[in-house]
Amino acid sequence: MSLSNPKALASPGHISPDLDALARISFMGARSFLVEAPGAFDLPGQRRIWALSRELEGHEEVAEIIPGMTNLLVILKQTPDDPEVVVSALQDKWRAAQGIDLSGREIEIAVTYGGEHATDLPALCALSGLSDREVVRIHAEGTYRVFALGSAPGFGYLHGLDPRIHMPRKTVPSLNMSRGCVTIGGAQTGVAVLTGPNGWNSIGYAELTMFDPHAASPAIMAPGDIVRFRAERIEL
């Protein structure tokens, strides 16, 4: 189905989900559209984003698609004459999208929990009411799914963090967080791939290089991969 085929017009700028679980679709400039899965931040929503991304791959009118965390940025080759028609067509594709699962690898990451890099562990303990050892145990026992890559080359947004150790991102970022810091940002966890400013909360450190621009596959992670953290050392 062409993205320019006339359909029932959508309201400009933004669509709110209805009882049929419509996607939220926003204009992002003249030829870009952000499709957001409605409802909870969960794996079923991400699976539908993956399905929609596959459906749009190679579409003659699409210049680029960028999957994110339960959202998809669709960039067209040309500015459409009527963007509302494109919104309606994308909504139709969302309705038709059946969730798919990506066949990923299993990745184990050895972590030093605590120590000099765990600068935000005390604050997480204060927020959660848990001891530092409880936080480490809960994080290391989790099984995580790579939803998307972004923010920095090779950085994987990992879903599956236990709600007991959710922690909001910092209002004032750390100015020089080290590459390899194991971090928590809201309901997600990840591993910093670059040294520099970072608004996530560090609880440990991993030696594994997450991104190597000279490697055949530069990024260690890919969407769909399963990630587990192993407590190689605990310094509390």
Rosetta silent file (secondary structure, phi, psi, omega in degrees, C-alpha in Angstrom):
SEQUENCE: MSLSNPKALASPGHISPDLDALARISFMGARSFLVEAPGAFDLPGQRRIWALSRELEGHEEVAEIIPGMTNLLVILKQTPDDPEVVVSALQDKWRAAQGIDLSGREIEIAVTYGGEHATDLPALCALSGLSDREVVRIHAEGTYRVFALGSAPGFGYLHGLDPRIHMPRKTVPSLNMSRGCVTIGGAQTGVAVLTGPNGWNSIGYAELTMFDPHAASPAIMAPGDIVRFRAERIEL
SCORE:     score description
SCORE:     0.000 S_00000001
   1 L     0.000  127.744 -179.170    0.000    0.000    0.000 S_00000001
   2 L   -69.325  145.480  176.352    1.438    3.348   -1.004 S_00000001
   3 L   -72.925  -10.371 -178.644    2.005    5.910    1.702 S_00000001
   4 L  -107.005    5.017  176.842    0.425    8.484   -0.576 S_00000001
   5 L   -66.457  133.958  179.912   -2.841    6.676   -1.307 S_00000001
   6 L   -63.512  133.530  175.373   -5.793    8.812   -0.186 S_00000001
   7 L  -139.012  179.248  175.297   -7.426    7.539    3.004 S_00000001
   8 L   -58.346  132.768 -173.302   -9.573    9.059    5.723 S_00000001
   9 L   -72.718  145.497  176.025   -7.685   12.095    6.964 S_00000001
  10 L   -99.525  160.936  177.234   -6.065   12.127   10.399 S_00000001
  11 L   -68.207  142.679 -174.659   -5.887   15.110   12.700 S_00000001
  12 L   -68.976  145.623  169.676   -2.742   17.159   12.071 S_00000001
  13 L    89.045  -48.662 -172.470    0.314   16.885   14.220 S_00000001
  14 L  -157.862  142.797  175.386   -0.595   14.102   16.606 S_00000001
  15 L  -121.771  129.509  177.725   -2.902   11.111   16.957 S_00000001
  16 L   -93.746  147.938 -179.802   -3.914    9.797   20.364 S_00000001
  17 L   -65.965  144.842  175.437   -4.611    6.096   20.861 S_00000001
  18 L  -115.240 -163.813 -177.108   -8.250    5.006   20.883 S_00000001
  19 L   -65.772  -20.179  177.191   -9.946    1.788   21.890 S_00000001
  20 L   -87.237   10.765  177.868   -8.475    0.100   18.807 S_00000001
  21 L    58.277   51.843  174.800   -4.986    0.885   20.135 S_00000001
  22 L   -63.545  150.470  171.806   -4.004    3.321   17.416 S_00000001
  23 L   -71.761  157.007  169.757   -0.390    4.339   17.252 S_00000001
  24 E   -92.034  123.916 -176.335    0.583    7.855   18.217 S_00000001
  25 E  -124.272  124.117 -177.393    1.933    9.547   15.095 S_00000001
  26 E  -122.164  147.668  173.000    3.620   12.936   15.188 S_00000001
  27 E   -77.035  131.943  177.720    5.097   15.174   12.506 S_00000001
  28 L  -123.516   70.424 -174.016    8.865   15.558   12.925 S_00000001
  29 L    93.677 -169.611 -171.801    9.649   18.178   10.315 S_00000001
  30 L   -74.718  -28.241 -174.931    8.403   18.322    6.738 S_00000001
  31 L  -135.668   21.180  179.371    8.998   14.694    5.735 S_00000001
  32 E  -124.105  143.494 -175.905    9.527   12.733    8.948 S_00000001
  33 E  -135.301  131.133  178.290    6.939   10.957   11.081 S_00000001
  34 E  -102.044  118.969  178.700    7.362    9.417   14.522 S_00000001
  35 E  -102.234  120.445 -177.801    5.217    6.338   15.130 S_00000001
  36 E  -117.113  131.229  177.030    4.871    5.468   18.831 S_00000001
  37 L   -67.381  135.082  177.901    3.336    2.281   20.184 S_00000001
  38 L   -77.664  168.220  173.334    0.448    3.006   22.557 S_00000001
  39 L    81.814 -155.258 -173.151    0.112    1.579   26.016 S_00000001
  40 L   -68.917  155.292  174.881    2.776    0.203   28.283 S_00000001
  41 L   -79.898   90.052 -170.608    6.486    0.303   27.592 S_00000001
  42 L  -144.777  175.160 -177.509    6.699   -3.424   26.913 S_00000001
  43 H   -66.453  -41.097  177.341    7.881   -6.203   24.616 S_00000001
  44 H   -57.285  -41.022  176.898    4.567   -6.634   22.711 S_00000001
  45 H   -63.674  -40.728  179.178    4.699   -2.974   21.689 S_00000001
  46 H   -66.667  -36.113  179.265    8.318   -3.328   20.605 S_00000001
  47 H   -64.146  -34.681  176.812    7.492   -6.441   18.586 S_00000001
  48 H   -71.855  -35.483  174.632    4.908   -4.460   16.628 S_00000001
  49 H   -62.130  -43.132  177.254    7.472   -1.710   16.039 S_00000001
  50 H   -60.964  -40.024  179.858    9.847   -4.353   14.664 S_00000001
  51 H   -65.839  -42.786  179.061    7.054   -5.650   12.413 S_00000001
  52 H   -65.384  -39.269  177.589    6.229   -2.181   11.104 S_00000001
  53 H   -60.173  -44.449  178.968    9.917   -1.496   10.485 S_00000001
  54 H   -64.964  -38.524  179.628   10.222   -4.662    8.400 S_00000001
  55 H   -62.419  -35.575 -175.981    7.056   -3.771    6.472 S_00000001
  56 H   -88.855  -10.771  179.539    8.465   -0.367    5.514 S_00000001
  57 L   -59.439  129.887  177.420   11.956   -1.600    4.555 S_00000001
  58 L    76.752    4.109  178.197   12.607   -0.950    0.890 S_00000001
  59 L   -63.366  134.868 -171.398    9.385    0.990    0.410 S_00000001
  60 L   -62.107  -24.715 -178.020    9.889    3.213   -2.644 S_00000001
  61 L   -94.304   -6.350 -174.196    8.790    6.381   -0.844 S_00000001
  62 E   -99.687  126.243  178.062   10.832    5.811    2.326 S_00000001
  63 E   -85.052  -38.543 -176.041   14.351    7.208    2.605 S_00000001
  64 E  -160.578  145.913  171.601   15.161    5.842    6.074 S_00000001
  65 E  -126.579  136.994 -176.408   13.556    4.138    9.035 S_00000001
  66 E  -128.000   99.988  177.848   15.033    4.368   12.530 S_00000001
  67 E   -70.806  139.657  176.419   13.596    1.967   15.140 S_00000001
  68 E  -128.574 -160.350  178.945   13.705    3.193   18.718 S_00000001
  69 L   -76.313  101.944 -176.275   12.289    2.233   22.091 S_00000001
  70 L    51.832   32.596  173.395    8.660    1.361   21.226 S_00000001
  71 E  -150.445  164.830 -178.951    8.782    3.935   18.435 S_00000001
  72 E  -143.186  124.322  175.766    9.814    4.218   14.805 S_00000001
  73 E   -93.450  123.124 -179.584   10.999    7.298   12.925 S_00000001
  74 E  -111.097  119.770 -179.051    9.966    7.196    9.257 S_00000001
  75 E  -113.187  121.919 -178.644   11.759    9.610    6.917 S_00000001
  76 E   -86.941  160.262  178.121   10.388   10.022    3.411 S_00000001
  77 L   -71.996  -33.454 -178.144   12.420   10.833    0.314 S_00000001
  78 L  -132.278  154.481  175.159   10.250   13.806   -0.542 S_00000001
  79 L   -67.588  124.006 -177.556    7.990   16.174    1.335 S_00000001
  80 L   -71.732  148.609  176.390    4.439   14.846    0.875 S_00000001
  81 L   -63.114  -38.459 -179.871    1.772   17.047   -0.669 S_00000001
  82 L  -133.736   97.105 -176.910   -0.603   16.127    2.141 S_00000001
  83 H   -62.808  -24.701  179.429    1.123   14.814    5.293 S_00000001
  84 H   -64.642  -32.044  177.484   -2.224   13.862    6.833 S_00000001
  85 H   -66.373  -39.445  177.916   -2.624   11.229    4.121 S_00000001
  86 H   -64.676  -41.930  178.098    0.748    9.747    5.092 S_00000001
  87 H   -58.792  -44.348 -179.868   -0.298    9.699    8.745 S_00000001
  88 H   -64.162  -41.495  179.127   -3.462    7.832    7.831 S_00000001
  89 H   -65.469  -40.216  176.859   -1.546    5.305    5.707 S_00000001
  90 H   -64.439  -37.329  178.065    0.964    4.691    8.509 S_00000001
  91 H   -63.617  -39.366  176.480   -1.913    4.199   10.908 S_00000001
  92 H   -61.671  -41.789  179.479   -3.365    1.561    8.570 S_00000001
  93 H   -65.807  -36.331  177.372   -0.012   -0.203    8.483 S_00000001
  94 H   -64.050  -44.347  179.129    0.151   -0.102   12.270 S_00000001
  95 H   -58.603  -37.232 -176.336   -3.294   -1.676   12.538 S_00000001
  96 H   -82.635  -15.194 -173.915   -2.204   -4.464   10.192 S_00000001
  97 L   -68.379  126.100  173.833    1.162   -5.044   11.848 S_00000001
  98 L  -101.719  129.293 -176.491    1.468   -8.380   13.604 S_00000001
  99 L   -56.614  138.693  175.409    4.179   -8.465   16.222 S_00000001
 100 L  -121.388  159.645  175.927    7.313  -10.351   15.265 S_00000001
 101 L  -111.992  136.380  177.337   10.225  -11.547   17.364 S_00000001
 102 L   -88.973  136.321  179.841   13.799  -10.951   16.287 S_00000001
 103 L   -84.714  101.715 -176.047   16.152  -13.890   16.533 S_00000001
 104 L  -108.981  178.291  177.891   19.043  -12.495   18.540 S_00000001
 105 L   -90.304  166.852  170.756   22.170  -13.738   20.249 S_00000001
 106 E  -104.268  126.605 -175.030   22.695  -14.307   23.949 S_00000001
 107 E  -121.649  128.471  175.138   25.312  -11.981   25.405 S_00000001
 108 E  -109.443  132.052 -177.730   26.870  -12.254   28.862 S_00000001
 109 E  -120.463  118.437  177.158   28.603   -9.203   30.286 S_00000001
 110 E   -76.121  132.779 -173.854   30.970   -9.517   33.246 S_00000001
 111 E  -127.941  139.665  163.742   30.491   -6.648   35.676 S_00000001
 112 E   -95.786  107.403  178.156   32.327   -5.201   38.638 S_00000001
 113 E   -85.092  141.275 -176.002   29.477   -3.957   40.805 S_00000001
 114 E    79.631 -160.078 -179.844   30.314   -1.162   43.189 S_00000001
 115 L    79.751 -167.449 -172.155   33.796    0.315   43.273 S_00000001
 116 L   -65.497  -24.702 -177.133   34.955    3.646   41.922 S_00000001
 117 L   -88.339  -11.351 -176.523   32.569    3.654   38.956 S_00000001
 118 L   -87.064   57.957 -172.086   29.399    3.011   40.980 S_00000001
 119 L   -67.972  -21.287 -175.338   28.940    6.692   41.732 S_00000001
 120 L  -108.947    4.686  179.981   25.143    6.515   41.840 S_00000001
 121 H   -62.744  -42.646  178.006   24.673    3.298   43.797 S_00000001
 122 H   -60.208  -39.564  179.660   24.178    5.083   47.148 S_00000001
 123 H   -66.975  -37.166  177.979   21.455    7.292   45.656 S_00000001
 124 H   -66.353  -39.930  177.555   19.700    4.253   44.164 S_00000001
 125 H   -62.784  -42.981  179.903   19.789    2.525   47.544 S_00000001
 126 H   -63.805  -38.912 -178.983   18.310    5.611   49.203 S_00000001
 127 H   -71.052  -41.929 -173.709   15.547    5.837   46.590 S_00000001
 128 H   -85.677  -22.638 -173.604   14.652    2.136   46.586 S_00000001
 129 L    78.496   10.855 -179.658   15.121    1.415   50.268 S_00000001
 130 L   -99.573  156.752  173.139   17.282   -1.557   49.313 S_00000001
 131 L   -76.479  163.963  179.501   20.811   -2.353   50.419 S_00000001
 132 H   -61.602  -36.574  179.387   23.644   -2.137   47.914 S_00000001
 133 H   -68.996  -35.000  176.986   23.907   -5.938   47.864 S_00000001
 134 H   -66.714  -41.812  178.123   20.193   -6.274   47.167 S_00000001
 135 H   -60.492  -46.302 -179.880   20.444   -3.837   44.257 S_00000001
 136 H   -61.818  -45.108 -179.104   23.384   -5.770   42.813 S_00000001
 137 H   -61.267  -45.687 -178.417   21.603   -9.104   43.222 S_00000001
 138 H   -63.695  -43.709 -179.527   18.411   -7.863   41.560 S_00000001
 139 H   -65.327  -43.288 -176.220   20.284   -6.305   38.623 S_00000001
 140 H   -73.248  -22.255  179.390   22.499   -9.351   38.056 S_00000001
 141 H   -81.943  -11.210 -174.891   19.551  -11.771   38.213 S_00000001
 142 L   -74.668  154.629  170.141   17.707  -10.014   35.408 S_00000001
 143 L  -116.200  124.894 -169.820   17.345  -11.150   31.808 S_00000001
 144 E  -117.896  151.351 -179.878   17.284   -8.204   29.419 S_00000001
 145 E  -118.802  131.773  176.330   16.208   -7.696   25.817 S_00000001
 146 E   -75.404  112.488  177.909   17.827   -5.217   23.427 S_00000001
 147 E   -83.085  -41.119 -175.088   14.946   -3.103   22.140 S_00000001
 148 E  -162.979  161.981  171.482   16.978   -0.664   20.049 S_00000001
 149 E  -108.012  145.792  178.877   20.383    0.918   19.491 S_00000001
 150 L   169.957 -170.397  179.493   20.873    4.641   19.758 S_00000001
 151 L    72.096  -50.614  175.058   22.047    7.630   21.792 S_00000001
 152 L  -147.679  157.348 -177.772   25.673    6.687   20.987 S_00000001
 153 L   -55.701  120.328  176.297   27.161    4.202   18.491 S_00000001
 154 L    84.174    0.480 -179.787   26.405    0.693   19.710 S_00000001
 155 L   -75.765  124.590 -178.980   24.519    1.697   22.847 S_00000001
 156 E   -99.835  126.683  172.611   21.782   -0.836   23.551 S_00000001
 157 E   -83.008  116.931 -172.635   18.565    0.146   25.299 S_00000001
 158 E  -105.901  127.085  177.942   17.793   -2.859   27.495 S_00000001
 159 E  -100.406  148.131  177.114   14.286   -3.764   28.627 S_00000001
 160 L   121.644    8.513 -179.092   13.530   -6.013   31.580 S_00000001
 161 L   -69.362  132.169  178.357   14.806   -4.042   34.566 S_00000001
 162 L   -59.271  129.413 -178.114   13.117   -5.024   37.831 S_00000001
 163 H   -56.816  -23.070 -179.784   10.789   -2.161   38.899 S_00000001
 164 H   -64.735  -22.187 -179.296   12.327   -2.215   42.378 S_00000001
 165 H  -118.818   22.890  168.750   15.499   -0.640   40.986 S_00000001
 166 L   -63.467  142.664  178.873   14.030    1.796   38.497 S_00000001
 167 E  -149.435  127.091 -178.113   15.663    5.200   38.941 S_00000001
 168 L   -58.924  150.878  173.370   14.943    8.442   37.059 S_00000001
 169 L   -64.339  155.612 -176.625   17.617    9.900   34.844 S_00000001
 170 L   -70.274  142.174  173.121   19.578   12.737   36.386 S_00000001
 171 L   -72.996  -29.625  175.083   18.358   16.291   35.999 S_00000001
 172 L  -120.783  110.478 -175.521   22.037   17.329   35.857 S_00000001
 173 L   -64.545  152.741  166.633   24.157   14.786   33.920 S_00000001
 174 E   -65.711  137.208 -172.686   27.520   13.530   35.108 S_00000001
 175 E   -81.982  -23.376 -173.176   30.058   15.408   33.011 S_00000001
 176 E  -145.949   54.599  177.954   32.634   12.663   32.519 S_00000001
 177 E   -70.617  139.071 -174.165   31.155    9.211   33.054 S_00000001
 178 L   -77.346  145.481  168.927   33.536    6.480   31.900 S_00000001
 179 L   -55.610  137.709  179.318   32.981    4.175   28.985 S_00000001
 180 L    97.339   -9.108  178.167   31.913    0.804   30.358 S_00000001
 181 E   -64.781  134.098  176.276   29.816    2.093   33.234 S_00000001
 182 E   -89.146  122.528 -165.971   26.779   -0.119   33.830 S_00000001
 183 E  -127.741  161.328  173.773   23.882    2.262   34.154 S_00000001
 184 E  -127.265  131.443  176.422   20.196    2.620   34.940 S_00000001
 185 E  -134.361  101.570 -176.572   17.970    5.244   33.339 S_00000001
 186 E    67.148 -121.737 -179.183   14.333    5.095   34.359 S_00000001
 187 L   -95.867   12.218 -175.230   13.014    1.619   33.515 S_00000001
 188 E  -120.534  161.368  171.835   16.036    0.728   31.362 S_00000001
 189 E  -132.832  165.865 -177.932   19.583   -0.388   31.869 S_00000001
 190 E  -174.984 -177.786  178.472   22.630   -0.297   29.610 S_00000001
 191 E  -126.628  122.964 -178.497   26.397    0.011   29.287 S_00000001
 192 L   -62.444  132.656 -178.428   27.980    3.354   28.402 S_00000001
 193 L  -102.122  -11.711  179.429   29.908    3.116   25.127 S_00000001
 194 L  -133.766  150.525  172.538   31.618    6.508   25.287 S_00000001
 195 L   -86.423  129.706 -179.247   33.298    8.551   28.009 S_00000001
 196 E   158.051 -164.963 -179.976   31.550   11.866   28.499 S_00000001
 197 E   -59.770  140.269 -176.548   28.358   13.508   29.775 S_00000001
 198 E  -156.600  128.772 -178.793   25.726   10.982   30.830 S_00000001
 199 L   -94.822    2.416  178.892   22.393   11.365   32.590 S_00000001
 200 L   -87.085  173.004 -173.255   22.017    7.712   33.585 S_00000001
 201 E  -108.783  121.226 -173.873   22.962    6.292   37.002 S_00000001
 202 E   -89.589  132.166  178.756   26.108    4.176   37.291 S_00000001
 203 E  -123.626    0.180 -178.330   26.168    1.103   39.546 S_00000001
 204 E   179.465 -165.702 -174.275   29.213   -0.744   38.206 S_00000001
 205 E  -147.797  140.755  177.573   31.666   -1.257   35.370 S_00000001
 206 L  -124.583  132.086 -179.189   32.147   -3.691   32.460 S_00000001
 207 L   -75.337  -22.842 -173.999   35.439   -4.140   30.615 S_00000001
 208 L   -57.927  130.300  175.464   33.757   -5.401   27.423 S_00000001
 209 L   -77.227  116.390 -174.122   34.141   -3.042   24.454 S_00000001
 210 L   -82.082  -21.203 -178.206   30.591   -2.392   23.288 S_00000001
 211 E  -146.724  124.633  178.385   31.495   -0.724   19.986 S_00000001
 212 L  -126.978  105.010 -175.537   34.549   -1.209   17.765 S_00000001
 213 L   -63.905  -15.803 -178.717   34.418    0.843   14.543 S_00000001
 214 L   -93.774   -6.713 -178.642   37.128   -1.339   12.972 S_00000001
 215 L   -80.812  157.432  177.879   35.308   -4.643   13.529 S_00000001
 216 L   -60.094  -39.556  173.025   33.248   -6.364   10.839 S_00000001
 217 L  -118.769   93.977 -170.380   30.241   -5.931   13.134 S_00000001
 218 L   -58.752  -37.918 -176.518   31.104   -2.793   15.118 S_00000001
 219 E   -91.910  132.340  176.401   28.294   -3.053   17.691 S_00000001
 220 L   -65.397  -40.952 -175.376   28.275   -5.940   20.162 S_00000001
 221 L   -98.155  157.097  173.527   24.505   -5.680   20.576 S_00000001
 222 L  -145.069  153.628  177.702   21.668   -5.760   18.073 S_00000001
 223 L   -53.929  134.752 -178.649   17.889   -5.447   18.489 S_00000001
 224 L    98.542  -17.427  179.524   16.438   -8.718   19.721 S_00000001
 225 L   -64.601  152.275  174.330   19.561   -9.873   21.572 S_00000001
 226 E  -105.063  130.986 -175.439   19.242  -11.254   25.096 S_00000001
 227 E  -122.290  135.102  173.020   21.662   -9.788   27.641 S_00000001
 228 E  -128.317  142.378  177.398   22.638  -11.063   31.068 S_00000001
 229 E  -103.946  131.688  179.072   25.011   -9.414   33.528 S_00000001
 230 E  -109.809  127.847  179.965   27.362  -11.589   35.566 S_00000001
 231 E   -77.117   90.816  179.840   28.718  -10.287   38.850 S_00000001
 232 E   -73.078  -35.117  179.243   32.409  -10.994   38.295 S_00000001
 233 E  -149.265  144.738  177.000   33.414   -8.856   41.258 S_00000001
 234 E  -125.865  120.556 -178.764   31.532   -6.977   43.963 S_00000001
 235 E  -121.046   88.734 -176.699   33.231   -4.042   45.686 S_00000001
 236 L  -119.787    0.000    0.000   30.860   -2.677   48.318 S_00000001
